[in-house]
Amino acid sequence: MKKKVTMQDIADHLNISKNSVSQALTGKPGVSEVTRRLVQDTANELGYDYSNSRKQKLAEKKMTRNIALIASDYAFSLKSFFGEIYLSSEKEVRARGMNLFIEPIDSESKKNLTLPSVLSSHEIDGILILSHISTEYISKIISTGIPTVLIDHHSPYLQADSILTNNRFGAFMAVEHLIQLGHRDIAFVGNVDISPSYQERLEGYLLALRRYGIKPNENFMLTNTQENQAEISLFLDNLQDQPSAWFCVNDGHGFLVSSVLQQRGFKVPENVSICSFDNGQLSQILTPKITTMDIDLSYYGKKAVEQLCWRMENKEEPIQEILLPTKLIIRESTSEKR
Protein backbone atom coordinates (compact mmCIF):
# COMPACT_ATOMS: atom_id res chain seq x y z
CA MET A 1 0.00 0.00 0.00
CA LYS A 2 1.37 3.38 -1.02
CA LYS A 3 2.38 5.62 1.86
CA LYS A 4 0.23 8.70 2.33
CA VAL A 5 2.13 11.91 1.49
CA THR A 6 2.12 14.43 4.34
CA MET A 7 2.97 18.11 4.63
CA GLN A 8 6.14 17.07 6.44
CA ASP A 9 7.16 15.00 3.39
CA ILE A 10 6.77 18.07 1.18
CA ALA A 11 8.68 20.20 3.68
CA ASP A 12 11.55 17.67 3.81
CA HIS A 13 11.62 17.43 0.02
CA LEU A 14 11.97 21.23 -0.33
CA ASN A 15 14.02 21.72 2.84
CA ILE A 16 11.53 24.24 4.26
CA SER A 17 9.36 24.27 7.37
CA LYS A 18 6.10 22.38 7.66
CA ASN A 19 4.43 25.66 8.64
CA SER A 20 5.45 27.21 5.31
CA VAL A 21 3.96 24.24 3.47
CA SER A 22 0.70 24.65 5.41
CA GLN A 23 0.56 28.37 4.62
CA ALA A 24 1.17 27.70 0.94
CA LEU A 25 -1.42 24.94 0.59
CA THR A 26 -4.19 26.69 2.56
CA GLY A 27 -3.72 30.10 0.92
CA LYS A 28 -2.72 31.83 4.14
CA PRO A 29 -0.24 34.75 4.12
CA GLY A 30 3.36 34.27 5.21
CA VAL A 31 5.04 32.83 2.11
CA SER A 32 5.98 34.36 -1.24
CA GLU A 33 4.08 33.59 -4.40
CA VAL A 34 7.12 31.77 -5.79
CA THR A 35 7.26 29.51 -2.73
CA ARG A 36 3.51 28.96 -2.87
CA ARG A 37 3.68 27.73 -6.48
CA LEU A 38 6.72 25.58 -5.71
CA VAL A 39 4.95 23.90 -2.80
CA GLN A 40 1.81 23.30 -4.85
CA ASP A 41 3.80 21.82 -7.76
CA THR A 42 5.73 19.56 -5.39
CA ALA A 43 2.53 18.47 -3.65
CA ASN A 44 1.03 17.47 -6.99
CA GLU A 45 4.23 15.69 -8.03
CA LEU A 46 4.37 13.66 -4.82
CA GLY A 47 0.64 12.85 -4.91
CA TYR A 48 -0.43 14.85 -1.86
CA ASP A 49 -4.11 14.43 -0.83
CA TYR A 50 -5.73 17.86 -0.46
CA SER A 51 -8.73 16.61 1.50
CA ASN A 52 -7.44 18.08 4.76
CA SER A 53 -6.17 21.38 3.39
CA ARG A 54 -7.58 22.84 0.18
CA LYS A 55 -10.90 21.01 0.43
CA GLN A 56 -11.24 22.03 4.03
CA LYS A 57 -10.44 25.62 3.13
CA LEU A 58 -13.03 25.61 0.36
CA ALA A 59 -15.61 24.11 2.71
CA GLU A 60 -14.90 26.76 5.31
CA LYS A 61 -15.21 29.47 2.68
CA LYS A 62 -18.54 28.07 1.57
CA MET A 63 -19.78 28.00 5.17
CA THR A 64 -19.32 31.79 5.44
CA ARG A 65 -22.66 33.10 4.26
CA ASN A 66 -23.29 36.39 2.51
CA ILE A 67 -26.37 38.42 3.37
CA ALA A 68 -27.68 41.40 1.39
CA LEU A 69 -29.72 44.10 3.14
CA ILE A 70 -31.77 46.07 0.60
CA ALA A 71 -33.86 49.20 1.17
CA SER A 72 -34.95 52.33 -0.63
CA ASP A 73 -32.99 55.56 -0.23
CA TYR A 74 -36.01 56.92 1.64
CA ALA A 75 -36.00 54.10 4.20
CA PHE A 76 -32.28 54.52 4.85
CA SER A 77 -32.87 58.26 5.40
CA LEU A 78 -35.25 57.55 8.33
CA LYS A 79 -32.40 56.95 10.73
CA SER A 80 -34.40 57.15 13.94
CA PHE A 81 -36.56 54.16 12.94
CA PHE A 82 -35.12 52.08 10.11
CA GLY A 83 -31.58 53.09 11.05
CA GLU A 84 -31.93 51.31 14.39
CA ILE A 85 -33.36 48.21 12.70
CA TYR A 86 -30.48 48.24 10.21
CA LEU A 87 -27.87 48.51 12.98
CA SER A 88 -29.40 45.68 14.98
CA SER A 89 -29.59 43.52 11.82
CA GLU A 90 -25.94 44.23 11.05
CA LYS A 91 -24.93 43.37 14.62
CA GLU A 92 -26.75 40.05 14.49
CA VAL A 93 -25.33 39.14 11.06
CA ARG A 94 -21.78 39.81 12.28
CA ALA A 95 -22.40 37.88 15.51
CA ARG A 96 -23.34 34.86 13.43
CA GLY A 97 -20.09 35.09 11.45
CA MET A 98 -21.72 36.15 8.18
CA ASN A 99 -20.93 38.94 5.73
CA LEU A 100 -23.38 41.80 5.18
CA PHE A 101 -23.75 43.83 1.97
CA ILE A 102 -25.78 47.05 2.15
CA GLU A 103 -27.67 48.07 -1.00
CA PRO A 104 -29.71 51.32 -1.17
CA ILE A 105 -32.21 51.44 -4.06
CA ASP A 106 -32.78 54.78 -5.79
CA SER A 107 -35.96 55.79 -7.62
CA GLU A 108 -34.45 55.08 -11.05
CA SER A 109 -33.52 51.51 -10.12
CA LYS A 110 -36.99 50.98 -8.66
CA LYS A 111 -38.66 52.33 -11.79
CA ASN A 112 -36.55 50.22 -14.16
CA LEU A 113 -36.61 47.15 -11.89
CA THR A 114 -32.82 47.13 -11.87
CA LEU A 115 -31.64 44.73 -9.20
CA PRO A 116 -28.53 45.60 -7.15
CA SER A 117 -25.28 44.31 -8.64
CA VAL A 118 -24.43 42.51 -5.41
CA LEU A 119 -26.98 39.83 -6.28
CA SER A 120 -24.98 38.87 -9.36
CA SER A 121 -21.43 39.79 -8.37
CA HIS A 122 -21.43 37.83 -5.10
CA GLU A 123 -22.77 34.49 -3.91
CA ILE A 124 -25.64 35.85 -1.83
CA ASP A 125 -27.22 33.27 0.47
CA GLY A 126 -30.02 35.38 1.92
CA ILE A 127 -31.73 38.75 1.51
CA LEU A 128 -33.26 41.16 4.03
CA ILE A 129 -35.58 43.82 2.56
CA LEU A 130 -36.16 46.77 4.85
CA SER A 131 -39.61 48.37 4.52
CA HIS A 132 -41.43 48.96 1.23
CA ILE A 133 -39.74 49.57 -2.13
CA SER A 134 -42.48 48.55 -4.57
CA THR A 135 -44.39 45.31 -4.96
CA GLU A 136 -42.98 44.82 -8.48
CA TYR A 137 -39.41 45.41 -7.36
CA ILE A 138 -39.62 43.13 -4.33
CA SER A 139 -41.31 40.45 -6.47
CA LYS A 140 -38.35 40.52 -8.84
CA ILE A 141 -35.94 40.07 -5.93
CA ILE A 142 -37.95 37.13 -4.62
CA SER A 143 -37.99 35.58 -8.12
CA THR A 144 -34.20 35.11 -7.91
CA GLY A 145 -34.93 32.18 -5.59
CA ILE A 146 -32.63 33.52 -2.88
CA PRO A 147 -34.25 33.13 0.58
CA THR A 148 -35.76 36.51 1.51
CA VAL A 149 -37.24 38.05 4.65
CA LEU A 150 -39.20 41.32 4.60
CA ILE A 151 -38.81 43.72 7.53
CA ASP A 152 -41.79 45.95 8.45
CA HIS A 153 -43.60 45.20 5.21
CA HIS A 154 -45.88 42.54 3.73
CA SER A 155 -48.34 42.15 0.88
CA PRO A 156 -50.71 39.44 -0.39
CA TYR A 157 -48.67 39.55 -3.62
CA LEU A 158 -45.31 38.84 -1.98
CA GLN A 159 -44.44 35.28 -1.08
CA ALA A 160 -41.77 35.82 1.54
CA ASP A 161 -41.44 35.68 5.31
CA SER A 162 -42.18 38.97 7.11
CA ILE A 163 -41.21 40.45 10.47
CA LEU A 164 -43.93 42.91 11.44
CA THR A 165 -45.16 45.12 14.25
CA ASN A 166 -48.52 44.11 15.67
CA ASN A 167 -49.93 47.39 14.40
CA ARG A 168 -53.62 46.64 14.89
CA PHE A 169 -53.29 45.68 18.53
CA GLY A 170 -50.81 48.47 19.18
CA ALA A 171 -53.19 51.09 17.79
CA PHE A 172 -56.06 49.48 19.68
CA MET A 173 -54.14 49.85 22.96
CA ALA A 174 -53.29 53.50 22.21
CA VAL A 175 -56.87 54.47 21.41
CA GLU A 176 -58.20 52.42 24.32
CA HIS A 177 -55.90 54.45 26.59
CA LEU A 178 -57.54 57.65 25.32
CA ILE A 179 -61.03 56.20 25.70
CA GLN A 180 -60.32 55.12 29.27
CA LEU A 181 -59.31 58.71 30.02
CA GLY A 182 -62.84 59.73 29.02
CA HIS A 183 -62.24 60.78 25.42
CA ARG A 184 -64.83 59.87 22.79
CA ASP A 185 -64.11 62.45 20.09
CA ILE A 186 -60.79 61.05 18.91
CA ALA A 187 -59.15 62.11 15.64
CA PHE A 188 -56.97 59.91 13.43
CA VAL A 189 -54.05 61.40 11.46
CA GLY A 190 -51.82 59.59 8.96
CA ASN A 191 -51.36 58.47 5.37
CA VAL A 192 -52.61 54.90 5.05
CA ASP A 193 -51.42 54.69 1.41
CA ILE A 194 -47.74 54.88 2.35
CA SER A 195 -47.49 51.58 4.18
CA PRO A 196 -49.60 48.56 5.20
CA SER A 197 -48.51 49.40 8.77
CA TYR A 198 -50.46 52.67 8.70
CA GLN A 199 -53.54 50.99 7.24
CA GLU A 200 -53.38 48.44 10.04
CA ARG A 201 -53.10 51.22 12.63
CA LEU A 202 -56.25 52.77 11.21
CA GLU A 203 -57.95 49.39 11.59
CA GLY A 204 -56.79 49.22 15.22
CA TYR A 205 -58.19 52.71 15.82
CA LEU A 206 -61.57 51.68 14.40
CA LEU A 207 -61.50 48.41 16.33
CA ALA A 208 -61.07 50.26 19.64
CA LEU A 209 -63.92 52.66 18.86
CA ARG A 210 -66.19 49.74 17.97
CA ARG A 211 -65.18 47.85 21.11
CA TYR A 212 -66.38 50.77 23.24
CA GLY A 213 -69.50 51.52 21.21
CA ILE A 214 -68.20 54.79 19.73
CA LYS A 215 -69.34 55.62 16.22
CA PRO A 216 -66.41 56.79 14.05
CA ASN A 217 -66.66 60.43 13.01
CA GLU A 218 -65.40 60.71 9.43
CA ASN A 219 -64.78 64.42 9.95
CA PHE A 220 -62.12 63.49 12.51
CA MET A 221 -60.30 61.02 10.22
CA LEU A 222 -57.42 62.42 8.15
CA THR A 223 -56.16 59.33 6.34
CA ASN A 224 -54.17 60.72 3.41
CA THR A 225 -51.96 63.43 4.85
CA GLN A 226 -48.20 63.72 4.50
CA GLU A 227 -45.99 64.73 7.43
CA ASN A 228 -46.61 68.36 6.55
CA GLN A 229 -47.56 71.18 8.87
CA ALA A 230 -49.54 73.02 6.19
CA GLU A 231 -51.80 70.01 5.54
CA ILE A 232 -52.51 69.53 9.24
CA SER A 233 -53.24 73.25 9.64
CA LEU A 234 -55.68 73.10 6.71
CA PHE A 235 -57.41 70.08 8.26
CA LEU A 236 -57.85 72.00 11.51
CA ASP A 237 -59.18 75.02 9.64
CA ASN A 238 -61.95 72.87 8.13
CA LEU A 239 -63.04 71.25 11.40
CA GLN A 240 -66.37 72.48 12.74
CA ASP A 241 -65.93 70.62 16.05
CA GLN A 242 -62.66 70.00 17.85
CA PRO A 243 -61.61 66.49 18.93
CA SER A 244 -60.65 66.14 22.58
CA ALA A 245 -57.89 63.66 21.65
CA TRP A 246 -55.73 62.73 18.66
CA PHE A 247 -54.25 59.39 17.66
CA CYS A 248 -51.37 59.94 15.24
CA VAL A 249 -50.08 57.13 13.06
CA ASN A 250 -46.43 57.90 13.90
CA ASP A 251 -44.34 60.26 16.03
CA GLY A 252 -43.77 62.64 13.12
CA HIS A 253 -47.48 63.32 12.82
CA GLY A 254 -47.78 63.49 16.60
CA PHE A 255 -45.06 66.11 16.74
CA LEU A 256 -46.72 68.23 14.04
CA VAL A 257 -50.23 67.95 15.48
CA SER A 258 -49.00 68.93 18.95
CA SER A 259 -46.99 71.85 17.56
CA VAL A 260 -49.84 73.21 15.43
CA LEU A 261 -52.38 72.91 18.24
CA GLN A 262 -50.11 74.68 20.70
CA GLN A 263 -49.44 77.44 18.18
CA ARG A 264 -53.20 77.95 18.04
CA GLY A 265 -53.48 78.33 21.79
CA PHE A 266 -54.50 74.81 22.78
CA LYS A 267 -52.82 73.45 25.89
CA VAL A 268 -51.61 69.85 25.86
CA PRO A 269 -52.96 67.89 27.72
CA GLU A 270 -55.26 70.36 29.51
CA ASN A 271 -57.36 71.08 26.39
CA VAL A 272 -56.45 68.16 24.15
CA SER A 273 -54.62 64.82 24.50
CA ILE A 274 -52.21 63.42 21.90
CA CYS A 275 -50.96 59.85 21.41
CA SER A 276 -48.64 58.64 18.65
CA PHE A 277 -46.73 55.50 17.56
CA ASP A 278 -43.07 54.32 17.37
CA ASN A 279 -41.45 55.95 20.46
CA GLY A 280 -38.85 57.78 18.36
CA GLN A 281 -36.92 60.92 19.19
CA LEU A 282 -39.72 63.26 18.09
CA SER A 283 -42.02 61.90 20.78
CA GLN A 284 -39.41 62.72 23.43
CA ILE A 285 -38.07 66.18 22.49
CA LEU A 286 -41.38 68.05 22.41
CA THR A 287 -42.90 69.72 25.46
CA PRO A 288 -44.90 68.00 26.74
CA LYS A 289 -43.43 64.63 25.76
CA ILE A 290 -45.84 62.52 23.74
CA THR A 291 -47.53 59.32 24.89
CA THR A 292 -46.65 56.70 22.28
CA MET A 293 -46.45 53.01 21.41
CA ASP A 294 -42.94 51.61 21.79
CA ILE A 295 -41.40 49.16 19.31
CA ASP A 296 -38.26 47.21 20.27
CA LEU A 297 -36.25 48.05 17.15
CA SER A 298 -33.13 46.15 18.27
CA TYR A 299 -35.18 42.97 18.61
CA TYR A 300 -36.71 43.68 15.20
CA GLY A 301 -33.36 43.33 13.44
CA LYS A 302 -32.29 40.33 15.49
CA LYS A 303 -35.55 38.49 14.78
CA ALA A 304 -35.27 39.21 11.05
CA VAL A 305 -31.78 37.69 10.83
CA GLU A 306 -32.88 34.74 12.95
CA GLN A 307 -35.81 34.10 10.61
CA LEU A 308 -33.60 34.42 7.52
CA CYS A 309 -31.15 31.85 8.89
CA TRP A 310 -34.05 29.49 9.53
CA ARG A 311 -35.45 30.09 6.05
CA MET A 312 -32.09 29.34 4.39
CA GLU A 313 -32.21 25.89 6.01
CA ASN A 314 -35.95 25.35 5.45
CA LYS A 315 -36.64 26.62 1.95
CA GLU A 316 -39.74 24.50 1.38
CA GLU A 317 -41.57 25.37 4.60
CA PRO A 318 -44.73 27.57 4.40
CA ILE A 319 -44.35 31.36 4.44
CA GLN A 320 -44.46 32.88 7.93
CA GLU A 321 -45.50 36.30 9.21
CA ILE A 322 -44.16 37.08 12.68
CA LEU A 323 -45.81 39.84 14.71
CA LEU A 324 -43.74 41.65 17.32
CA PRO A 325 -45.54 43.27 20.29
CA THR A 326 -45.72 46.95 21.19
CA LYS A 327 -45.82 48.65 24.58
CA LEU A 328 -47.73 51.76 25.66
CA ILE A 329 -45.45 54.50 27.00
CA ILE A 330 -47.58 56.99 28.93
CA ARG A 331 -46.15 60.51 29.05
CA GLU A 332 -47.39 64.04 29.71
CA SER A 333 -49.40 64.54 26.48
CA THR A 334 -52.43 62.53 27.62
CA SER A 335 -54.74 63.10 30.58
CA GLU A 336 -58.36 62.69 31.61
CA LYS A 337 -60.88 64.68 29.61
CA ARG A 338 -61.85 67.88 31.40
Secondary structure, DSSP 8 states (H G I E B T S, - for coil): ------HHHHHHHHTS-HHHHHHHHHT-SSS-HHHHHHHHHHHHHHT--GGGTHHHHHHHHHHS-EEEEEEEHHHHH-IIIIIHHHHHHHHHHHHTT-EEEEEEE-HHHHHHT---THHHHS---EEEEES-S-HHHHHHHHTT---EEEES---TT--SEEEEE-HHHHHHHHHHHHHHTT---EEEE-BTTT-HHHHHHHHHHHHHHHHTT----GGGEE-B--S-HHHHHHHHHT-SS--SEEEESSHHHHHHHHHHHHHTT--TTTT-EEEEEE--THHHHSSS--EEEEE-HHHHHHHHHHHHHHHHH-TTS---EEEE-EEEE--TT-----
